[in-house]
């Protein structure tokens, strides 16, 4: 397949910036705000966060859209409500008809 292994030095985050970016994002946006009580709990938190990250969180590189594109809502769609995600740590905002 043409894949080559590249070894990085221990404690050298500048040698693997992509991995460091993912770990930093997970820590800042999610894990620094919860107390993890076990492996299954951690897996559930990460699964919920990834669902939020790909479905609701905006990304500047994607012109403020999520990786899974969303349908635009009209202003006349009704009242804006917050849908809690990741156990209430983050929210997705949508319009609901009155």
C-alpha positions in Angstrom: 0.0 0.0 0.0 3.0 2.3 0.2 2.5 3.2 3.9 5.7 4.0 5.8 6.0 4.2 9.5 7.5 7.4 10.9 8.6 7.3 14.5 8.3 10.5 16.6 10.3 11.3 19.7 8.5 11.0 23.0 7.1 14.3 24.4 7.5 16.0 21.0 4.0 17.4 20.1 5.5 19.5 17.2 6.3 16.3 15.4 2.7 15.2 15.1 0.5 18.3 14.8 -2.6 16.5 13.5 -2.8 14.1 16.4 -2.1 16.9 18.8 -4.9 19.0 17.3 -7.4 16.2 17.7 -6.4 15.5 21.3 -6.4 19.2 22.2 -9.9 19.7 20.7 -11.2 16.7 22.6 -9.8 18.0 25.8 -10.8 21.7 25.5 -14.3 21.1 24.1 -15.2 18.0 26.1 -13.1 16.1 28.5 -11.9 19.2 30.6 -15.6 19.7 31.6 -16.6 16.2 32.7 -15.5 13.7 35.3 -15.0 10.3 33.6 -15.9 7.4 35.8 -14.9 4.5 33.6 -14.0 3.2 30.2 -17.6 2.7 29.0 -18.5 6.2 30.2 -15.6 7.7 28.3 -16.6 5.8 25.2 -20.2 7.1 25.5 -19.0 10.7 26.0 -16.6 10.5 23.0 -19.3 8.9 20.8 -21.7 11.7 21.7 -19.1 14.3 21.1 -18.1 13.0 17.7 -21.8 12.9 16.7 -22.0 16.6 17.8 -18.7 17.5 16.1 -19.6 16.0 12.7 -23.3 16.9 12.7 -23.7 20.2 14.5 -20.4 22.0 15.2 -19.5 24.7 12.7 -16.1 24.7 11.1 -14.5 27.8 9.5 -12.8 25.7 6.8 -16.2 24.5 5.7 -17.7 28.0 5.5 -19.3 27.7 8.9 -21.0 24.5 8.1 -20.7 21.0 9.7 -18.9 18.1 8.0 -22.4 16.6 7.6 -24.2 19.4 5.8 -27.4 20.7 7.3 -30.4 22.1 5.6 -30.9 25.9 6.0 -33.8 27.0 8.0 -36.0 30.0 7.2 -36.5 32.9 9.6 -40.3 32.2 9.5 -39.7 28.6 10.8 -40.7 29.4 14.3 -39.1 29.9 17.7 -35.4 29.1 18.2 -34.9 26.3 20.7 -31.8 24.7 22.1 -31.3 20.9 21.8 -28.8 19.7 24.4 -26.0 17.5 23.1 -23.1 15.6 24.8 -25.1 15.5 28.1 -25.9 19.3 27.9 -22.3 20.3 27.5 -23.0 21.7 24.0 -26.3 22.6 22.2 -27.7 22.6 18.7 -30.1 25.4 17.9 -33.0 24.9 15.6 -36.4 26.4 14.9 -39.6 24.8 15.9 -43.1 25.8 14.7 -45.2 27.5 17.4 
